[in-house]
Amino acid sequence: MFKALSDPTRRLLLDRLHEQNGQTLAELCARLAMTRQSATQHLAVLEAANLVAPVRRGREKLHYLNPVPLHEVQQRWIDKFEQPRLRSLSAIKRRAEETMSDRPAFVYVTYIESTPERVWAALTDADITARYWGHANVSEWTAGSRWEHVRTDGSGIADVAGTVVESTPPRRLVTTWDGEDDSSVVTFDIERYHEIVRLTVTHENLADERDRAEAASGWAAVLANLKTLLETGHVLPREPWAMSR
Protein backbone atom coordinates (compact mmCIF):
# COMPACT_ATOMS: atom_id res chain seq x y z
CA MET A 1 0.00 0.00 0.00
CA PHE A 2 2.82 2.42 0.86
CA LYS A 3 4.47 1.70 -2.49
CA ALA A 4 1.20 2.47 -4.27
CA LEU A 5 0.84 5.77 -2.39
CA SER A 6 4.45 6.80 -3.05
CA ASP A 7 3.66 7.90 -6.62
CA PRO A 8 2.09 11.39 -6.96
CA THR A 9 0.07 10.33 -10.02
CA ARG A 10 -1.54 7.49 -8.12
CA ARG A 11 -2.31 9.82 -5.21
CA LEU A 12 -3.94 12.17 -7.71
CA LEU A 13 -6.09 9.31 -9.02
CA LEU A 14 -7.26 8.60 -5.48
CA ASP A 15 -8.00 12.31 -5.01
CA ARG A 16 -10.19 12.28 -8.11
CA LEU A 17 -12.05 9.20 -6.89
CA HIS A 18 -12.44 10.89 -3.53
CA GLU A 19 -14.09 13.84 -5.28
CA GLN A 20 -16.29 11.64 -7.47
CA ASN A 21 -16.38 7.94 -6.73
CA GLY A 22 -17.25 5.24 -9.27
CA GLN A 23 -15.57 6.67 -12.39
CA THR A 24 -14.76 4.84 -15.60
CA LEU A 25 -11.27 4.75 -17.08
CA ALA A 26 -12.33 7.25 -19.75
CA GLU A 27 -13.67 9.67 -17.12
CA LEU A 28 -10.46 9.49 -15.10
CA CYS A 29 -8.30 10.01 -18.19
CA ALA A 30 -10.36 13.01 -19.27
CA ARG A 31 -10.05 14.71 -15.88
CA LEU A 32 -6.31 14.10 -15.62
CA ALA A 33 -5.28 14.52 -19.28
CA MET A 34 -3.69 11.08 -19.03
CA THR A 35 -3.38 8.33 -21.63
CA ARG A 36 -5.43 5.20 -21.15
CA GLN A 37 -2.29 3.04 -21.01
CA SER A 38 -0.73 5.13 -18.26
CA ALA A 39 -3.95 5.30 -16.23
CA THR A 40 -4.48 1.55 -16.59
CA GLN A 41 -0.98 0.82 -15.25
CA HIS A 42 -1.44 3.11 -12.25
CA LEU A 43 -4.91 1.73 -11.49
CA ALA A 44 -3.52 -1.82 -11.60
CA VAL A 45 -1.05 -0.89 -8.83
CA LEU A 46 -3.83 0.70 -6.76
CA GLU A 47 -6.06 -2.35 -7.23
CA ALA A 48 -3.24 -4.68 -6.18
CA ALA A 49 -2.87 -2.58 -3.01
CA ASN A 50 -6.64 -2.87 -2.44
CA LEU A 51 -6.97 0.93 -2.52
CA VAL A 52 -9.23 0.86 -5.59
CA ALA A 53 -12.05 -1.62 -6.16
CA PRO A 54 -13.24 -2.21 -9.75
CA VAL A 55 -16.89 -3.11 -10.27
CA ARG A 56 -18.43 -4.21 -13.58
CA ARG A 57 -21.69 -2.45 -14.53
CA GLY A 58 -22.76 -3.83 -17.89
CA ARG A 59 -19.99 -2.98 -20.34
CA GLU A 60 -18.50 -0.37 -18.04
CA LYS A 61 -15.83 -0.90 -15.41
CA LEU A 62 -16.28 1.55 -12.55
CA HIS A 63 -13.49 2.36 -10.10
CA TYR A 64 -14.23 2.95 -6.42
CA LEU A 65 -11.99 4.25 -3.68
CA ASN A 66 -11.58 1.53 -1.03
CA PRO A 67 -10.78 3.27 2.29
CA VAL A 68 -10.38 0.09 4.36
CA PRO A 69 -6.55 -0.26 4.08
CA LEU A 70 -6.14 3.40 5.05
CA HIS A 71 -8.39 2.86 8.04
CA GLU A 72 -6.34 -0.18 9.09
CA VAL A 73 -3.17 1.91 8.96
CA GLN A 74 -4.87 4.48 11.16
CA GLN A 75 -5.82 1.82 13.68
CA ARG A 76 -2.38 0.22 13.74
CA TRP A 77 -0.04 3.20 13.46
CA ILE A 78 -2.05 6.16 14.79
CA ASP A 79 -4.73 5.07 17.24
CA LYS A 80 -2.34 2.53 18.75
CA PHE A 81 0.08 5.19 19.97
CA GLU A 82 -2.02 8.24 20.75
CA GLN A 83 -5.60 9.35 21.25
CA PRO A 84 -7.17 9.92 17.83
CA ARG A 85 -7.77 13.57 17.11
CA LEU A 86 -7.78 13.67 13.33
CA ARG A 87 -10.68 12.06 11.48
CA SER A 88 -9.68 12.74 7.90
CA LEU A 89 -9.67 9.03 7.03
CA SER A 90 -13.21 8.70 8.32
CA ALA A 91 -14.22 11.59 6.09
CA ILE A 92 -12.71 9.81 3.08
CA LYS A 93 -14.56 6.64 4.03
CA ARG A 94 -17.89 8.46 4.25
CA ARG A 95 -17.33 10.14 0.91
CA ALA A 96 -16.41 6.80 -0.67
CA GLU A 97 -19.75 5.40 0.45
CA GLU A 98 -21.96 8.27 -0.65
CA THR A 99 -24.93 7.34 -2.79
CA MET A 100 -24.52 8.07 -6.47
CA SER A 101 -27.40 8.04 -8.91
CA ASP A 102 -27.85 4.58 -10.48
CA ARG A 103 -24.50 3.41 -9.08
CA PRO A 104 -23.65 1.22 -6.06
CA ALA A 105 -24.17 2.97 -2.74
CA PHE A 106 -21.49 0.95 -0.96
CA VAL A 107 -18.67 -1.30 -2.17
CA TYR A 108 -16.45 -3.36 0.12
CA VAL A 109 -13.52 -5.51 -1.05
CA THR A 110 -11.65 -8.05 1.03
CA TYR A 111 -9.03 -10.68 0.21
CA ILE A 112 -9.32 -14.12 1.82
CA GLU A 113 -6.87 -17.00 1.89
CA SER A 114 -9.37 -19.60 0.74
CA THR A 115 -11.08 -20.97 -2.36
CA PRO A 116 -14.16 -19.66 -4.20
CA GLU A 117 -16.04 -22.81 -3.21
CA ARG A 118 -15.36 -22.30 0.51
CA VAL A 119 -16.26 -18.62 0.35
CA TRP A 120 -19.53 -19.47 -1.43
CA ALA A 121 -20.35 -22.04 1.25
CA ALA A 122 -19.57 -19.50 3.96
CA LEU A 123 -22.12 -17.11 2.45
CA THR A 124 -24.89 -19.67 1.86
CA ASP A 125 -24.52 -22.46 4.43
CA ALA A 126 -26.90 -21.86 7.36
CA ASP A 127 -24.60 -23.41 9.96
CA ILE A 128 -21.51 -21.50 8.81
CA THR A 129 -23.28 -18.15 8.61
CA ALA A 130 -24.63 -18.71 12.10
CA ARG A 131 -21.06 -18.94 13.42
CA TYR A 132 -19.66 -15.66 12.10
CA TRP A 133 -22.84 -13.65 11.45
CA GLY A 134 -24.96 -14.58 14.45
CA HIS A 135 -27.83 -15.29 12.03
CA ALA A 136 -28.35 -18.24 9.69
CA ASN A 137 -28.82 -17.49 5.99
CA VAL A 138 -31.50 -19.96 4.87
CA SER A 139 -32.57 -20.56 1.26
CA GLU A 140 -32.50 -22.98 -1.64
CA TRP A 141 -30.18 -20.44 -3.29
CA THR A 142 -31.73 -20.67 -6.74
CA ALA A 143 -32.85 -17.67 -8.77
CA GLY A 144 -36.34 -16.63 -7.68
CA SER A 145 -36.25 -18.46 -4.33
CA ARG A 146 -36.80 -16.75 -0.99
CA TRP A 147 -33.94 -16.30 1.47
CA GLU A 148 -34.09 -15.44 5.17
CA HIS A 149 -31.62 -14.11 7.75
CA VAL A 150 -32.84 -16.16 10.74
CA ARG A 151 -31.98 -15.65 14.41
CA THR A 152 -30.03 -18.46 16.08
CA ASP A 153 -31.90 -18.24 19.40
CA GLY A 154 -34.44 -20.87 18.34
CA SER A 155 -37.22 -18.34 17.77
CA GLY A 156 -37.22 -18.85 14.00
CA ILE A 157 -37.57 -15.09 13.49
CA ALA A 158 -36.08 -13.71 10.27
CA ASP A 159 -34.75 -10.18 10.77
CA VAL A 160 -34.07 -9.82 7.04
CA ALA A 161 -35.69 -11.59 4.10
CA GLY A 162 -35.72 -11.22 0.36
CA THR A 163 -35.39 -12.91 -3.00
CA VAL A 164 -32.44 -14.56 -4.71
CA VAL A 165 -32.07 -12.63 -7.97
CA GLU A 166 -29.01 -14.43 -9.33
CA SER A 167 -27.15 -17.50 -8.12
CA THR A 168 -24.04 -18.63 -9.98
CA PRO A 169 -21.96 -20.73 -7.60
CA PRO A 170 -19.22 -20.22 -6.70
CA ARG A 171 -18.83 -16.84 -8.44
CA ARG A 172 -21.81 -14.54 -7.98
CA LEU A 173 -24.82 -14.17 -5.70
CA VAL A 174 -27.38 -11.34 -5.92
CA THR A 175 -30.16 -10.94 -3.34
CA THR A 176 -32.78 -8.37 -2.44
CA TRP A 177 -33.14 -7.20 1.16
CA ASP A 178 -36.80 -6.33 1.38
CA GLY A 179 -38.29 -3.67 3.63
CA GLU A 180 -41.81 -2.42 4.17
CA ASP A 181 -41.65 0.19 1.43
CA ASP A 182 -38.62 -0.64 -0.72
CA SER A 183 -35.73 -3.04 -1.19
CA SER A 184 -31.96 -2.80 -1.29
CA VAL A 185 -29.82 -5.17 -3.35
CA VAL A 186 -26.67 -6.97 -2.21
CA THR A 187 -24.27 -8.56 -4.68
CA PHE A 188 -21.42 -10.90 -3.75
CA ASP A 189 -18.74 -11.32 -6.43
CA ILE A 190 -16.19 -14.06 -5.74
CA GLU A 191 -13.01 -14.13 -7.85
CA ARG A 192 -9.71 -15.96 -7.75
CA TYR A 193 -6.85 -13.55 -7.13
CA HIS A 194 -3.57 -15.40 -7.62
CA GLU A 195 -3.64 -18.05 -4.86
CA ILE A 196 -6.36 -16.37 -2.78
CA VAL A 197 -9.89 -15.02 -3.26
CA ARG A 198 -11.16 -11.50 -3.78
CA LEU A 199 -14.66 -10.99 -2.39
CA THR A 200 -16.51 -7.83 -3.46
CA VAL A 201 -19.75 -6.89 -1.70
CA THR A 202 -21.92 -4.26 -3.39
CA HIS A 203 -24.90 -2.87 -1.47
CA GLU A 204 -27.24 -0.76 -3.62
CA ASN A 205 -30.42 1.27 -3.24
CA LEU A 206 -29.91 2.16 0.41
CA ALA A 207 -32.62 4.52 1.59
CA ASP A 208 -30.70 7.26 3.38
CA GLU A 209 -27.52 8.29 5.18
CA ARG A 210 -28.40 6.22 8.23
CA ASP A 211 -28.71 3.06 6.12
CA ARG A 212 -25.42 3.86 4.39
CA ALA A 213 -23.66 4.29 7.72
CA GLU A 214 -25.10 1.00 9.01
CA ALA A 215 -24.00 -0.77 5.84
CA ALA A 216 -20.47 0.61 6.16
CA SER A 217 -19.94 -0.49 9.74
CA GLY A 218 -21.96 -3.65 9.38
CA TRP A 219 -20.25 -5.16 6.36
CA ALA A 220 -16.82 -4.37 7.80
CA ALA A 221 -17.66 -6.36 10.96
CA VAL A 222 -19.30 -9.29 9.19
CA LEU A 223 -16.64 -9.72 6.52
CA ALA A 224 -13.79 -9.41 9.01
CA ASN A 225 -15.40 -12.23 10.98
CA LEU A 226 -15.90 -14.29 7.79
CA LYS A 227 -12.26 -13.81 6.77
CA THR A 228 -11.02 -14.78 10.23
CA LEU A 229 -13.18 -17.91 10.31
CA LEU A 230 -12.04 -19.15 6.90
CA GLU A 231 -8.37 -18.43 7.56
CA THR A 232 -8.08 -19.56 11.20
CA GLY A 233 -11.12 -21.69 11.93
CA HIS A 234 -12.19 -19.29 14.68
CA VAL A 235 -14.38 -16.19 14.81
CA LEU A 236 -13.40 -12.84 16.26
CA PRO A 237 -13.99 -12.31 20.01
CA ARG A 238 -17.03 -10.11 19.67
CA GLU A 239 -20.76 -10.36 20.10
CA PRO A 240 -22.65 -11.75 17.08
CA TRP A 241 -23.78 -8.91 14.91
CA ALA A 242 -26.96 -8.91 12.83
CA MET A 243 -27.34 -6.69 9.84
CA SER A 244 -30.55 -4.76 9.36
CA ARG A 245 -31.81 -3.81 5.96
C-alpha angles and dihedrals in degrees: 000000000000090000090052091050094047092079115081092212092056091047088052090053090053090048090054092049088048089056094045118009125205100038127164123235090255092053092050093048092049093052094047100036087234130146118250091240093054094045091048092053093049093046090051089058091048091048091050088053089050090239093118125042118202118211125188115227107179107299093343127090110210122199121217130190109242108206097182098095090049090051091050090053089051091052095046103037105024112026090040094063106031142014108278112251103155119070101180092121090054089052090053090049093052092048091049089056099046116128115257123194111269091349131102113287094209133014124186125183126191133171119222130190095230143080129277089246093055093045090050090051090049090056097045108028110098095213095048095046089050090059100054102020102040088229130075118236104219125188145109085249096222124129110277096019124123121250129196135198098217128193116244095219092093094255093112090222116151111213091187130025137169147132132293104238098178132008119182108158128240096004114046139018125178122186137170120230103210125210133179095271107015145000136240122210127226122196125191115198115189118194136169111245109189103296096343138053131260113210117194119190117194118189113191139181096028111175104228147337092288091056090047091052091049091049092050096052095034100053091045090057096043096046093045088055091047092050092048093049095050094045101040107016091240135090126232117273097256139105115276109267125212121203119225122209 
